[in-house]
């Protein structure tokens, strides 16, 4: 007699190019992979040609697992792991840590879906993310993004 079952599926299809001119990349987890790459490359590029031995600031990129479904997991973005790591980097003085956090610049990077031409009415007229038209600034009323400025 079966009492319970759990089934987890994983997309095993490789990434591919599609579109009339092969201008689109289709891949599982593309937003997470792209933001991880961009953030890590930016961190590396920010250090080029400079000696970090006298750098007073902490440069940090945090890449979390379990983005959508596990943000509140033990290692997710909504857990206390990031605060604990930063406190350990900064030291024991909580007042200095709090001051450093107030002076910090936090960004939650993600990709956005462009408006589908068949469903343009689902978006506000002045807030329609378009392909190749620049950055999209996303806001969540429940403050689910880390960006603070």
C-alpha positions, 0 to 999 in steps of 0.5 A, spaced: 500 500 500 502 506 497 502 512 503 505 517 500 509 519 494 514 525 492 516 527 484 521 532 482 522 533 475 528 537 472 528 540 465 534 536 462 533 540 455 540 543 453 540 551 451 538 553 444 538 559 440 531 561 437 527 566 433 527 568 426 535 570 426 537 566 432 537 572 436 533 569 442 537 564 448 532 559 451 535 556 457 532 553 464 534 558 469 537 563 464 535 569 469 539 566 475 545 564 471 545 571 467 545 575 473 550 571 477 555 572 471 554 579 470 554 580 478 561 576 479 564 579 472 562 586 475 566 584 482 572 582 478 572 588 473 571 593 479 578 590 482 582 590 476 588 595 476 587 597 483 590 594 489 585 591 494 590 591 500 588 598 502 581 598 500 577 600 506 570 597 503 568 590 503 566 588 495 561 582 495 556 579 491 551 574 494 548 568 490 543 564 493 540 558 491 532 556 491 530 563 489 523 563 488 521 557 492 526 557 497 527 564 499 525 563 506 529 556 507 535 556 511 540 558 506 535 562 502 535 570 501 530 571 506 534 567 511 539 570 516 545 567 513 547 574 509 546 578 515 550 573 519 556 573 514 556 580 514 557 581 521 562 576 521 566 580 516 565 586 520 567 584 527 564 584 534 561 592 534 554 592 532 554 599 532 559 599 527 556 594 523 549 598 523 552 604 520 556 600 515 549 597 513 546 604 512 551 606 508 551 600 503 548 599 497 544 593 496 541 591 489 537 585 487 538 583 480 533 579 476 531 579 469 524 581 467 519 578 462 518 583 456 510 585 454 507 579 449 504 583 443 498 579 444 497 581 451 499 588 451 493 590 455 495 586 461 500 592 462 499 599 464 501 603 458 507 607 461 510 600 464 511 595 458 518 592 458 520 592 451 526 588 448 532 592 447 529 598 450 533 599 456 533 597 464 527 595 467 526 597 475 522 592 478 518 594 485 514 589 490 509 592 494 511 587 499 518 589 499 521 582 497 527 585 493 533 587 496 534 593 493 534 599 497 535 605 493 
